[in-house]
Amino acid sequence: MLKIDDIKKICVIGAGNMGHQISVCAALAGFNVTCNDISQNMLDNAKDFAQTYLKERVAKGKLTEEQANLALARLTFTQDLEQATGGADFVIEAAVENLDIKRKLFSDLDRIAPPHAILTTNSSYIVSSRIADATKRPEKVCNMHFFNPALVMKLVEVVQNPHTSEETIQLAMDLCQKLGKIGVRLKKEIYGFVVNRVLTAIKNEALFLADAGIATPEEIDTAIVNALGHPMGPFKLMDLTGIDLAYQICMERYKESLDPKDKPSPLLVEKYVKQEFGKKTNKGWYSYA
Ligand SMILES: NC(=O)c1ccc[n+]([C@@H]2O[C@H](COP(=O)([O-])OP(=O)(O)OC[C@H]3O[C@@H](n4cnc5c(N)ncnc54)[C@H](O)[C@@H]3O)[C@@H](O)[C@H]2O)c1
């Protein structure tokens, strides 16, 4: 039976908003990490981020130089999926939010990764049973849903699908602890899990109010922050998590439900078409210098 101390190498798939920070988080916790992406540009950015972040932590007195150097030495960035998964004990998939891409990835991972390796997905909404059947090891598949920014946010939702073994869930929960996170276990899977179901209700209502011209995104954010005590309003949060992701999530949902209410709202479509994705493009609902 695999135990947390047997986990030495973690493979993170995707070097985007989430993957680059999950990789650094795991390297800081003492794991050897390979971060894989199909884009060399994203991998280069992730490597630059790791170097800058670790240097800043040393300058702030949060890490010793030795700790930072060790973490950096544990990180590898590669486009080669075979190299990334070779010898991996645990995989955290954080590639783009698209069911077909995730299913293809999991089928490849199942073929390439060592038979004992646990395969998890960081998907924001997609339950792992939709992906697990692309593998021959559904008992070793579950959701591990990190929050953005992954180096800061403590929560990880660990969600079992009907085939996930107790051993897999225990390992995922133990990994949360080793990463300095708070794992919350969901005993049954549900689209969007706990936090995003609640956040989506707020986001959809905020988009409806903006679409109807009741108030601007800035005014809605001001109202939510000052009345509900949220650290940021739904539009600022979308800028952080990615307006492209918000659009993809709606489209994935709509493709399945064909329910018009799941379609992205007109303002969301407008932002997506203009490629104003939020912080990552320096413009979203707000402008960033
Ligand atoms: N952004 C958030 O706030 C957030 C929070 C929690 C979970 N998530 C989830 O994490 C996942 C990643 O989201 P993100 O915001 O980091 O997206 P992102 O668009 O910033 O990054 C996705 C990365 O995946 C890469 N990619 C695409 N196809 C690939 C493949 N076949 N193999 C390897 N890499 C591939 C892309 O090149 C890109 O770098 C999604 O499933 C999303 O739902 C996102």
The ligand as an ORCA input file, in Angstrom:
! r2SCAN-3c Opt
* xyz 0 1
  N      -7.427     29.875    -12.786
  C      -7.948     29.522    -11.623
  O      -8.232     30.365    -10.781
  C      -8.180     28.068    -11.295
  C      -8.423     27.717     -9.966
  C      -8.593     26.359     -9.638
  C      -8.565     25.401    -10.647
  N      -8.336     25.786    -11.941
  C      -8.291     24.730    -12.955
  O      -6.919     24.472    -13.246
  C      -6.790     24.092    -14.614
  C      -5.835     25.062    -15.275
  O      -6.352     26.360    -15.195
  P      -5.408     27.638    -15.407
  O      -6.172     28.809    -14.962
  O      -4.054     27.358    -14.848
  O      -5.335     27.657    -17.015
  P      -4.289     28.405    -17.950
  O      -4.995     28.646    -19.219
  O      -3.630     29.531    -17.239
  O      -3.168     27.265    -18.174
  C      -3.466     26.049    -18.800
  C      -2.165     25.522    -19.379
  O      -2.423     24.211    -19.893
  C      -1.587     24.060    -21.023
  N      -2.072     22.924    -21.794
  C      -3.136     22.841    -22.631
  N      -3.254     21.599    -23.130
  C      -2.238     20.870    -22.581
  C      -1.830     19.518    -22.711
  N      -2.471     18.664    -23.497
  N      -0.744     19.120    -22.012
  C      -0.076     19.988    -21.214
  N      -0.421     21.273    -21.050
  C      -1.496     21.710    -21.717
  C      -1.658     25.407    -21.727
  O      -0.570     25.583    -22.615
  C      -1.608     26.360    -20.543
  O      -0.295     26.762    -20.225
  C      -8.191     24.118    -15.218
  O      -8.737     22.829    -15.190
  C      -8.934     25.058    -14.283
  O     -10.318     24.777    -14.250
  C      -8.137     27.093    -12.279
*
